[in-house]
């Protein structure tokens, strides 16, 4: 289930930038985002972070594991959501949201 949560969290950020974002567009973007499915969400997130936060952002950790309900989440998941939050809280991202100035191509 955590992969769906991660995907929807990323999709929510993208929809804030592009009101025409859909599950179809999100799926196409993720498919094109990496040659390795395990890192596709992180690749898209890092590309957005480079656009809004600068080229020197540290890569998001890649992990395909879930700690389950009985303990803390793995470091890679915590890092993913912290990086996503840093992106969406940034002044540059907020300015782009305010102007609705981004359209993500549907034929990625």
CORJOQUI-V9912 format. One record per residue. N is the residue number from 0. RES is the residue in one small letter. PSI is psi in whole degrees, 0 to 359 (NA if undefined). D_LAST is the distance of its C-alpha to the last C-alpha in Angstrom with 2 decimals. Layout:
n,res,psi,d_last
N,RES,PSI,D_LAST
N,RES,PSI,D_LAST
//
This chain:
n,res,psi,d_last
0,x,332,25.53
1,x,329,24.62
2,x,323,21.09
3,x,317,20.55
4,x,315,22.18
5,x,317,20.01
6,x,314,16.76
7,x,325,18.26
8,x,318,19.55
9,x,317,16.19
10,x,323,14.85
11,x,316,18.00
12,x,317,17.42
13,x,323,13.96
14,x,331,15.63
15,x,326,18.37
16,x,324,16.17
17,x,105,14.28
18,x,348,16.57
19,x,5,14.09
20,x,136,12.33
21,x,170,12.93
22,x,327,13.17
23,x,314,10.75
24,x,320,7.96
25,x,316,9.51
26,x,316,9.71
27,x,319,6.17
28,x,315,5.79
29,x,320,9.15
30,x,323,8.74
31,x,349,6.61
32,x,338,9.03
33,x,149,12.03
34,x,351,13.84
35,x,117,16.37
36,x,325,15.89
37,x,335,18.87
38,x,13,17.22
39,x,318,13.63
40,x,317,14.72
41,x,323,16.80
42,x,317,14.22
43,x,315,12.01
44,x,314,15.39
45,x,325,16.68
46,x,316,13.92
47,x,319,14.73
48,x,321,18.36
49,x,322,18.32
50,x,313,17.03
51,x,334,19.68
52,x,348,22.39
53,x,158,22.44
54,x,344,21.66
55,x,16,24.63
56,x,143,23.58
57,x,139,24.67
58,x,145,22.08
59,x,137,21.89
60,x,142,23.99
61,x,131,22.46
62,x,142,24.47
63,x,52,24.30
64,x,155,27.63
65,x,133,29.20
66,x,354,32.75
67,x,191,33.53
68,x,350,35.53
69,x,2,38.63
70,x,187,37.63
71,x,155,35.31
72,x,154,31.64
73,x,154,30.64
74,x,323,30.05
75,x,321,26.37
76,x,319,25.74
77,x,319,27.96
78,x,317,26.19
79,x,309,22.71
80,x,328,24.08
81,x,317,26.18
82,x,322,23.27
83,x,317,21.25
84,x,317,24.45
85,x,319,25.06
86,x,305,21.67
87,x,338,22.19
88,x,350,25.83
89,x,150,25.29
90,x,321,26.51
91,x,317,23.40
92,x,314,21.17
93,x,322,23.90
94,x,320,24.10
95,x,320,20.43
96,x,317,20.93
97,x,329,24.12
98,x,352,22.65
99,x,40,19.52
100,x,16,18.05
101,x,131,14.41
102,x,126,11.64
103,x,125,8.18
104,x,141,5.84
105,x,342,5.71
106,x,68,3.78
107,x,NA,0.00
//
